[in-house]
Structure formats: C-alpha cells, structure tokens
Amino acid sequence: MKQLFLYLFFITGVLKSQCIFIYAAEKIKTAEIPLTKTDFTVTINDTLKLVRSSDNDGSLGRISVEKGKYNIKIKSAGFSDGFQNEVVVNESRTTDVTIILTRKPTIKKEK
C-alpha cells in the first residue's frame, strides 16, 4: 500500500508540474545570438525575483510556476531591459520563452 501511495504521489507530481524555460538573446541584423555567461535578474509578475547566469546556449534555466499568465522581465548590465508579457503556462507543460535584449550604447569619454 505504501509503494502504491508513493507511486501515485510521484506520478501526480510529475504530471502536474509546469515551468517556464527562459532564453536570453540579442538580435544582430536578422540573427538571434544567445547571450552566454551573463548575469541576469529575472522578475516574474513583479513578485518573484531571481538572479541567474546564462549557459552557453543563453538559457537561464527552468523556473517552476503554477499554470496561468505571466509577465517576465530580465535585466543585465549593459543591456536594455527585456520583456515578454502574457506568457501562458499550461498545466503539465514547459513553456519556452526567448527574450531579446538590446545593448545599451557605449559612451566614449573625451580626453
């Protein structure tokens, strides 16, 4: 009986988990280039704030959430803030989101 309970608990937990998987990129001409090895602050619905570093593919990792709609903001030094609004997360699904950031212009100091 205990094994059946653990099995059902495991299956129910796995089948009902959902998350957002965020990728950070910048657009150069027509190509989306992943932003690798960069630190970001991720804000979801102005309530959940996380600090993440991007991997070699620009991914910021998996963030577990309840099903629903989310507004996501990511920011990093040297870039304008990136936004993706009304991201729909369905039950038992991973929702992939790519957010495009723009480099801030560099200001040259005069000598």
Secondary structure by P-SEA (a helix, b strand, c coil): caaaaaaaaaaaaaaabbbbbbbbbbbcccbbbbbccbbbbbbccccbbbbbbbcccccccbbbbccccbbbbbbcccccbbbbccccccccbbbbbbbbbbbcbbbbbcc
